[in-house]
Amino acid sequence: MSKLSPTLKQLINAPFAKPGALPAPQGIKAFYQNLAKDAAARGVGVPAWLSMATATTMTMNSPDSLAELYRAASPEHDAVATAELMREVGLKCIGFNGVPRTINMLNAFRASLPENIVSSLSTEPTRIPSPQNITDMSARGQQLWKSIYDPFDKKLYSKLADSHPDLPVHILHSEYGALFADPQEKVQGKVGRVLTSVVAVSCLRTQTGVGPQVLSHVFGLRKAFKDGSAETDVEGGEWLAGDEGSVWLLESVDKIVEALSGGKGSSYAPGSSPIKAKL
């Protein structure tokens, strides 16, 4: 394979293209610790606030900050369970943020963990499709889709199909069925119905520019408690689904974005002047 020219390599790594990850700002661990205290004071348990903070930090593409988030959360929670939850949240971020950021963030996250934690993490995949489970996988996706978007689930499916006939097919089966819905197999660090909606709201709020989707998943969170699909063991989940809790959820995401960016806003799709190469 031929080598890349210096000019091409320089262009790929040009500063204006922002090719690197966002560094961890000074004091971010203390920030996360204060967030944990604020969540606890409002009756929001570790799984809920940690899912929100993980999804937001993943979307901001700050692996060093994710490591600090783990260090802030693990003393108050089982260390292995914390790591399992965070990487399961990271996996589900694929459906909102895309594959590249999740690959980079999860690789860096694993590298930041102590060896005794890494050696204790689960290694068995739970989402491999097969002729025996594919029908159930699709059914779980359809059930989750209806839970989140009812009574507009069929109308939304048709609207997406108008854009491209395979768009809702991919979203429903590859994202909702294969990724977002809980697998039949036991998952370590399970991110169930309620936490998946928390992850969705957090990722989309962090991205900016997708207000309609944020609105849909805010409604999706509260619908979980109306249709009976919500888990009963998510501390603070029902409060987060109400107006006051949803305001806290969105504002907490905004505070994380502000802290990680130094007040510059989202790193996912930041507003800027047109890109111009200066080589």
C-alpha positions in Angstrom: 0.0 0.0 0.0 1.4 3.4 -1.0 2.1 6.0 1.7 0.0 9.1 2.0 1.6 12.3 0.9 2.6 14.8 3.6 0.1 17.3 2.2 -2.8 14.8 2.5 -1.8 13.7 6.0 -1.6 17.4 7.0 -5.0 18.0 5.6 -6.5 15.1 7.4 -5.1 16.3 10.7 -5.7 20.0 10.1 -6.7 21.9 13.2 -9.8 23.4 11.6 -11.1 19.9 11.0 -10.9 19.1 14.7 -9.6 15.6 14.2 -8.9 14.9 17.9 -11.0 14.2 20.9 -12.1 16.8 23.4 -9.7 16.9 26.4 -10.9 16.7 30.0 -11.2 20.2 31.5 -9.6 20.8 34.8 -11.9 20.0 37.7 -14.3 17.8 35.7 -14.2 15.0 38.3 -15.4 17.4 41.0 -18.0 18.7 38.6 -19.3 15.1 38.2 -19.2 14.6 42.0 -21.3 17.7 42.5 -23.8 16.4 39.9 -24.0 13.1 41.8 -24.9 15.0 45.0 -27.5 17.1 43.2 -29.0 14.0 41.7 -29.1 12.3 45.1 -30.8 15.3 46.7 -33.6 15.0 44.1 -34.0 11.3 44.6 -32.3 10.3 41.3 -30.3 7.1 41.7 -26.8 6.4 40.3 -28.0 4.4 37.2 -30.2 7.3 36.0 -27.9 10.2 36.5 -24.8 8.1 35.4 -26.6 7.1 32.2 -27.4 10.7 31.4 -23.8 11.8 32.2 -22.3 9.0 30.2 -24.4 9.6 27.2 -23.7 13.3 27.2 -19.9 12.8 27.7 -19.9 10.1 24.9 -21.6 12.6 22.5 -19.1 15.3 23.4 -16.3 12.9 22.5 -14.2 13.4 25.6 -12.7 10.0 26.6 -10.6 11.5 29.4 -13.7 13.0 30.9 -15.5 9.7 30.7 -12.6 8.1 32.7 -13.1 10.9 35.4 -16.8 10.2 35.4 -16.2 6.6 36.2 -13.8 7.6 39.0 -16.5 10.0 40.4 -19.3 7.4 40.2 -17.6 4.1 41.2 -16.9 4.9 44.9 -20.7 5.2 45.4 -21.5 2.1 43.3 -20.0 -1.3 42.6 -17.0 -0.6 40.4 -17.6 -3.4 38.0 -21.3 -2.6 37.7 -20.4 1.0 37.1 -18.1 0.1 34.2 -20.7 -2.4 32.8 -23.4 0.2 32.8 -21.3 2.9 31.2 -20.2 0.8 28.4 -23.7 -0.5 27.8 -24.8 3.1 27.6 -21.9 3.7 25.2 -23.1 0.9 23.0 -26.6 2.3 22.8 -25.1 5.7 21.8 -24.4 4.2 18.4 -28.1 4.6 17.5 -27.9 8.3 18.2 -24.3 9.4 17.7 -23.1 6.9 15.1 -20.4 4.2 15.3 -17.1 6.3 15.1 -17.4 8.2 18.4 -18.6 5.0 20.2 -15.6 3.0 19.0 -13.1 5.7 20.0 -14.8 6.4 23.4 -15.3 2.7 24.4 -11.7 1.9 23.4 -10.3 4.7 25.4 -12.7 3.9 28.3 -11.5 0.3 28.5 -7.8 1.5 28.4 -8.5 3.8 31.4 -9.9 1.1 33.7 -7.8 -0.8 36.3 -6.8 -4.2 35.2 -8.8 -5.9 37.9 -12.0 -4.2 36.6 -11.2 -5.1 33.0 -10.7 -8.7 33.8 -14.1 -8.8 35.5 -16.1 -7.3 32.6 -18.4 -9.6 30.7 -17.0 -11.0 27.4 -20.1 -12.8 25.9 -22.0 -10.9 23.2 -25.8 -10.8 23.6 -27.0 -9.4 20.3 -25.9 -11.9 17.7 -28.8 -12.5 15.3 -29.7 -16.0 14.3 -32.6 -17.8 12.6 -33.8 -18.8 16.0 -34.0 -15.3 17.5 -34.4 -12.8 14.6 -38.2 -12.9 14.8 -38.3 -12.2 18.6 -35.6 -9.5 18.1 -37.8 -7.7 15.5 -40.9 -8.0 17.7 -39.0 -6.4 20.7 -38.1 -3.5 18.4 -41.7 -3.0 17.3 -42.9 -3.1 20.8 -40.3 -0.5 21.9 -41.1 1.6 18.8 -44.9 1.6 19.7 -44.1 2.3 23.4 -42.2 5.4 22.5 -44.2 6.9 19.6 -47.8 5.7 20.3 -50.3 6.9 19.0 -48.1 8.2 16.1 -46.0 5.0 15.6 -47.6 3.9 12.3 -47.8 7.4 10.9 -44.1 8.0 11.7 -43.1 4.7 10.1 -44.9 5.7 6.9 -43.4 9.2 6.9 -39.9 7.7 7.2 -40.6 5.3 4.4 -41.5 8.2 2.2 -38.0 9.5 2.6 -36.5 6.1 1.8 -38.3 2.8 1.9 -35.5 1.2 3.9 -35.1 4.0 6.4 -37.7 2.8 8.9 -36.7 -0.8 8.2 -33.2 -0.1 9.4 -34.3 2.1 12.3 -36.9 -0.4 13.6 -34.9 -3.7 13.1 -31.2 -2.7 13.4 -31.6 0.1 16.0 -34.7 -0.5 18.0 -34.8 -4.3 17.8 -31.1 -5.3 17.7 -29.7 -2.4 19.9 -32.2 -0.4 22.0 -34.6 -3.2 23.1 -33.3 -5.5 25.9 -31.9 -8.8 24.5 -33.4 -12.0 25.8 -29.9 -12.9 27.1 -28.8 -11.5 30.5 -27.0 -8.2 29.9 -24.5 -6.9 32.4 -25.1 -3.2 33.1 -28.6 -3.5 31.7 -29.9 -0.2 30.2 -33.6 -0.9 30.1 -36.7 1.0 28.9 -36.4 4.0 31.2 -32.7 4.4 30.9 -32.7 4.0 27.2 -35.0 7.0 27.0 -32.7 8.9 29.3 -29.8 8.1 27.0 -31.8 9.2 24.0 -32.7 12.6 25.4 -29.2 13.2 26.6 -27.5 12.3 23.3 -29.9 14.3 21.2 -29.9 17.3 23.5 -26.1 17.4 23.4 -26.0 17.2 19.6 -28.1 20.3 19.1 -30.2 20.8 15.9 -32.5 17.9 16.6 -35.2 19.5 18.7 -38.1 17.4 17.3 -36.3 14.2 18.2 -35.5 15.5 21.7 -39.3 16.3 22.1 -40.2 12.8 20.9 -37.9 11.1 23.4 -39.0 13.3 26.3 -42.5 12.1 25.6 -41.1 8.6 25.1 -39.8 8.6 28.6 -43.1 9.6 30.2 -45.0 7.1 28.0 -43.0 4.3 29.6 -44.8 5.0 32.9 -48.2 5.2 31.2 -48.0 2.0 29.2 -46.5 -0.1 32.0 -43.2 -0.8 30.2 -41.1 1.2 32.8 -39.0 -0.7 35.2 -40.0 -0.3 38.9 -36.4 -0.3 40.2 -35.0 2.9 38.4 -34.7 5.3 41.3 -35.9 8.7 40.3 -37.1 7.4 36.9 -40.8 8.5 37.3 -39.7 11.9 38.5 -37.5 12.4 35.5 -40.5 11.6 33.3 -42.5 14.5 34.8 -42.1 18.2 33.9 -39.8 19.1 36.8 -37.6 16.1 36.4 -37.4 16.5 32.6 -36.3 20.1 33.1 -33.6 18.9 35.5 -32.5 16.3 33.0 -32.1 18.8 30.1 -30.5 21.4 32.3 -28.0 18.8 33.6 -27.1 17.8 30.1 -26.6 21.5 29.3 -24.3 22.0 32.3 -22.1 19.0 31.3 -21.8 20.4 27.8 -20.9 23.8 29.2 -18.3 22.2 31.5 -16.7 20.0 28.9 -16.6 22.7 26.2 -15.5 25.6 28.4 -18.7 27.4 27.4 -18.2 26.8 23.6 -21.2 24.4 23.2 -21.5 21.0 21.6 -18.6 19.4 19.9 -20.9 17.2 17.9 -22.1 19.8 15.5 -20.7 23.1 16.6 -21.7 26.2 14.8 -18.7 27.8 13.0 -17.6 29.7 10.0 -17.2 27.7 6.7 -14.3 25.3 6.7 -11.3 26.6 4.8 -8.1 24.7 4.4 -5.0 26.7 5.4 -2.1 24.6 4.3 
